[in-house]
Amino acid sequence: MDPAGRPARRAVLTGGLAAVVLSGCSSGTPKLTTAAPPEPPSTPQAAYHRLMAGNERWVSGELEHPDRDPQRRELVAQAQNPYGVVLSCIDSRVAPELIFDTGLGDLYVLRTGGQAVGPVVTGSVEYGPMTGGTPLVMVLGHQRCGAVEAAYKAMKEGRALPGNLQAIAKALQPAYEETAKNPGKDPVDTMTRNQITVTADGLRANADLGPLVKKGSLAVVGAYYSLDTGRVEVLSGAPS
């Protein structure tokens, strides 16, 4: 006890920690653990399987919320070793860290309207694989994409989008041209899937990333996220 009759801070913290651990054991809430986090995957196959396992937890609701505590923050404060790069849309409903149940230091994440790419975006995708050996890149489009819809309608009507939004439409033009050949029942969804494929193919054939893909040290995956179900559907490039 301290002079004021209060229990020592260490005792309070210890008792509180014990209570949390015990309640976690009895009620099914997440347990506190001092175990070291697993090593980041070093191969495309292992990185892909870890990422997709996280999405399965997201779909089922059995989330682990890994790598999201002060200890993890301290661990990665001086250096990072992400196992994946995710290029996704800016959409507020498509947060890669959430839908893959990951945490601090696990992923490089880039978000642009409709997964639009340009030199800066491409360079940012290249950063992990080229400087740290990150073994996986995923291009992640999604259901009911507003950016793709706006670009599709503008190009179909032969008009420009306002301001710098037109730069997004221009970046999505190859996907629009593919869609115009075979729009399907839902042209916007078709264009979204074409945009994923065009972007993933372009990164796979990239002068710097291409050799890594051929060597087998990098996989570039094209994937589609369902807003309705939370599930990620792989379209191309899954490592065998």
Secondary structure, 3 states (H helix, E strand, C coil): CCCCCCCCHHHHHHHHHHHHHHHHHHHCCCCCCCCCCCCCCCCHHHHHHHHHHHHHHHHHCCCCCCCCCHHHHHHCCCCCCCCEEEEECCCCCCCHHHHCCCCCCCEEEEECHHHCCCHHHHHHHHHHHHHHCCCEEEEEEECCCHHHHHHHHHHHHCCCCCCCHHHHHHHCHHHHHHHHHCCCCCHHHHHHHHHHHHHHHHHHCCCCHHHHHHHCCCEEEEEEECCCCCCEEEEECCCC
